[in-house]
Amino acid sequence: MSFKYAIALTGGIATGKTTVANRFIDFGFNIIDADKIAHIILDRNYLEIVKLFGSRYIKEDNRVDRRLLGGLIFSNKGAKKALEELLHPLIYQEIYRVSIEYDNLKQPYLVDIPLFFETNRYPIEKVIVVYTPREIQLKRLMERDNLSLDDAKKRLKAQFDIEAKKLKATYLIDNSRNLKSLQVECDRVREKILLDFRRGGICVDG
């Protein structure tokens, strides 16, 4: 059975998911990073991007200009749908392949999927949601990516609302305060994960 030991890691843009992922790497968890896989696949299929959107989205080294392309897909539903139809099946295939390797290790591992709920593609039962209230999320996104308020709102609108994701969490990590508080939240969730797997009859190392 695929994804037997998997836990999806998701949240919203600028909620602190990368920081959480790094914390779990420090704990010794393996992580499959959907964004990294997507970047590789995107560049590998740059000719398809040219067919879909034109050569202006390709840099001189044949890599996709993700920032420029992002500006298009967050403002154009048709372009967003076309890109997802190209990438999502390819991303899934690679994540599935790596998940089989990690399942064979018989240890919990994370699958970092920003659009886990949006795609509804992955048969993973347990989900960590990294949560930040929307007003804080918006502020952090503007500061992190140097975006205008309007552009930041467009990017948030392209994802499920963070409050809706919060309700779907198996494990909720609250990142509404500071780094120290976030680390405590990660420690708490790690212990809960290990306990739940043991209760489920799955042996894991503590």
C-alpha positions as semicolon CSV with decimal commas, in nm:
position;residue;x (nm);y (nm);z (nm)
1;M;0,000;0,000;0,000
2;S;0,144;0,336;-0,104
3;F;0,165;0,629;0,138
4;K;0,113;0,399;0,439
5;Y;0,365;0,591;0,650
6;A;0,305;0,928;0,483
7;I;0,181;1,246;0,647
8;A;0,090;1,536;0,421
9;L;0,239;1,871;0,518
10;T;0,041;2,165;0,390
11;G;-0,088;2,508;0,484
12;G;-0,110;2,831;0,294
13;I;0,140;3,050;0,118
14;A;0,359;3,235;0,373
15;T;0,229;3,040;0,673
16;G;0,576;2,903;0,758
17;K;0,559;2,557;0,608
18;T;0,924;2,556;0,500
19;T;1,038;2,636;0,854
20;V;0,824;2,348;0,984
21;A;0,964;2,113;0,720
22;N;1,320;2,201;0,823
23;R;1,234;2,136;1,187
24;F;1,107;1,789;1,101
25;I;1,420;1,721;0,899
26;D;1,613;1,803;1,216
27;F;1,396;1,545;1,395
28;G;1,514;1,286;1,141
29;F;1,203;1,270;0,923
30;N;1,238;1,212;0,551
31;I;1,050;1,467;0,341
32;I;0,927;1,461;-0,016
33;D;0,914;1,823;-0,135
34;A;0,649;1,871;-0,405
35;D;0,771;2,224;-0,484
36;K;1,127;2,106;-0,557
37;I;0,992;1,827;-0,774
38;A;0,766;2,077;-0,952
39;H;1,060;2,309;-1,029
40;I;1,257;2,022;-1,184
41;I;0,962;1,904;-1,389
42;L;0,877;2,259;-1,497
43;D;1,225;2,319;-1,636
44;R;1,234;1,974;-1,792
45;N;0,914;2,057;-1,982
46;Y;1,005;2,408;-2,085
47;L;0,908;2,341;-2,448
48;E;0,554;2,264;-2,333
49;I;0,552;2,595;-2,146
50;V;0,648;2,770;-2,469
51;K;0,358;2,598;-2,649
52;L;0,113;2,695;-2,376
53;F;0,221;3,047;-2,289
54;G;0,496;3,166;-2,525
55;S;0,873;3,198;-2,517
56;R;0,873;3,511;-2,297
57;Y;0,842;3,285;-1,993
58;I;1,169;3,104;-2,071
59;K;1,509;3,238;-1,969
60;E;1,818;3,223;-2,190
61;D;1,937;2,904;-2,017
62;N;1,606;2,732;-2,106
63;R;1,481;2,747;-1,749
64;V;1,131;2,873;-1,679
65;D;1,100;3,222;-1,533
66;R;0,884;3,115;-1,240
67;R;0,824;3,465;-1,109
68;L;0,698;3,588;-1,446
69;L;0,489;3,275;-1,499
70;G;0,351;3,307;-1,147
71;G;0,226;3,655;-1,228
72;L;0,029;3,507;-1,517
73;I;-0,124;3,206;-1,347
74;F;-0,233;3,394;-1,035
75;S;-0,425;3,643;-1,250
76;N;-0,556;3,410;-1,523
77;K;-0,770;3,108;-1,432
78;G;-0,736;2,954;-1,777
79;A;-0,356;2,970;-1,765
80;K;-0,356;2,829;-1,412
81;K;-0,574;2,535;-1,518
82;A;-0,357;2,462;-1,824
83;L;-0,038;2,462;-1,615
84;E;-0,191;2,237;-1,350
85;E;-0,311;1,989;-1,613
86;L;0,046;1,966;-1,743
87;L;0,232;1,950;-1,412
88;H;0,015;1,777;-1,153
89;P;0,012;1,427;-1,308
90;L;0,390;1,439;-1,355
91;I;0,447;1,562;-1,001
92;Y;0,222;1,288;-0,864
93;Q;0,413;1,017;-1,053
94;E;0,744;1,128;-0,901
95;I;0,604;1,166;-0,549
96;Y;0,445;0,821;-0,576
97;R;0,777;0,670;-0,686
98;V;0,969;0,818;-0,392
99;S;0,691;0,733;-0,146
100;I;0,735;0,363;-0,220
101;E;1,102;0,391;-0,120
102;Y;1,014;0,569;0,205
103;D;0,730;0,329;0,290
104;N;0,980;0,045;0,271
105;L;1,174;0,210;0,556
106;K;0,865;0,169;0,780
107;Q;0,902;0,511;0,941
108;P;0,668;0,813;0,926
109;Y;0,771;1,065;0,661
110;L;0,627;1,393;0,534
111;V;0,504;1,479;0,187
112;D;0,523;1,857;0,157
113;I;0,234;1,947;-0,076
114;P;0,123;2,312;-0,075
115;L;-0,191;2,230;-0,278
116;F;-0,279;1,905;-0,100
117;F;-0,646;1,993;-0,050
118;E;-0,678;2,184;-0,377
119;T;-0,566;1,894;-0,597
120;N;-0,740;1,620;-0,396
121;R;-0,505;1,374;-0,567
122;Y;-0,305;1,211;-0,288
123;P;-0,447;0,919;-0,081
124;I;-0,281;1,034;0,240
125;E;-0,495;1,009;0,554
126;K;-0,293;1,214;0,806
127;V;-0,234;1,584;0,743
128;I;-0,029;1,852;0,918
129;V;-0,167;2,199;0,852
130;V;0,060;2,494;0,929
131;Y;-0,179;2,771;1,028
132;T;-0,148;3,148;1,036
133;P;-0,447;3,385;1,053
134;R;-0,518;3,539;0,715
135;E;-0,422;3,895;0,811
136;I;-0,080;3,777;0,931
137;Q;-0,044;3,552;0,627
138;L;-0,113;3,847;0,397
139;K;0,139;4,070;0,573
140;R;0,412;3,803;0,568
141;L;0,351;3,731;0,200
142;M;0,383;4,098;0,104
143;E;0,706;4,131;0,302
144;R;0,856;3,802;0,186
145;D;0,789;3,839;-0,187
146;N;0,782;4,220;-0,206
147;L;0,426;4,215;-0,339
148;S;0,159;4,481;-0,348
149;L;-0,153;4,426;-0,141
150;D;-0,353;4,349;-0,456
151;D;-0,102;4,092;-0,585
152;A;-0,078;3,926;-0,245
153;K;-0,457;3,896;-0,225
154;K;-0,466;3,735;-0,571
155;R;-0,217;3,470;-0,458
156;L;-0,414;3,393;-0,144
157;K;-0,735;3,373;-0,344
158;A;-0,580;3,104;-0,569
159;Q;-0,563;2,866;-0,268
160;F;-0,825;2,730;-0,031
161;D;-0,882;2,965;0,259
162;I;-0,650;2,886;0,550
163;E;-0,945;2,867;0,790
164;A;-1,098;2,587;0,578
165;K;-0,768;2,399;0,578
166;K;-0,743;2,437;0,953
167;L;-1,066;2,241;0,996
168;K;-0,927;1,951;0,790
169;A;-0,606;1,908;0,991
170;T;-0,510;1,587;1,166
171;Y;-0,230;1,783;1,332
172;L;-0,247;2,163;1,354
173;I;0,069;2,372;1,393
174;D;-0,009;2,730;1,491
175;N;0,245;2,976;1,352
176;S;0,075;3,299;1,457
177;R;0,345;3,404;1,704
178;N;0,726;3,378;1,695
179;L;0,992;3,122;1,601
180;K;1,028;2,986;1,954
181;S;0,655;2,926;1,975
182;L;0,663;2,753;1,637
183;Q;0,939;2,520;1,752
184;V;0,734;2,423;2,056
185;E;0,439;2,350;1,829
186;C;0,657;2,128;1,607
187;D;0,790;1,938;1,909
188;R;0,434;1,878;2,030
189;V;0,314;1,751;1,694
190;R;0,618;1,526;1,651
191;E;0,539;1,349;1,979
192;K;0,173;1,314;1,880
193;I;0,267;1,162;1,543
194;L;0,497;0,903;1,698
195;L;0,235;0,815;1,959
196;D;-0,040;0,779;1,697
197;F;0,171;0,549;1,480
198;R;0,252;0,330;1,780
199;R;-0,115;0,315;1,876
200;G;-0,192;0,212;1,520
201;G;0,034;-0,089;1,556
202;I;0,315;0,060;1,349
203;C;0,654;0,038;1,516
204;V;0,860;0,354;1,495
205;D;1,178;0,474;1,656
206;G;1,127;0,754;1,909
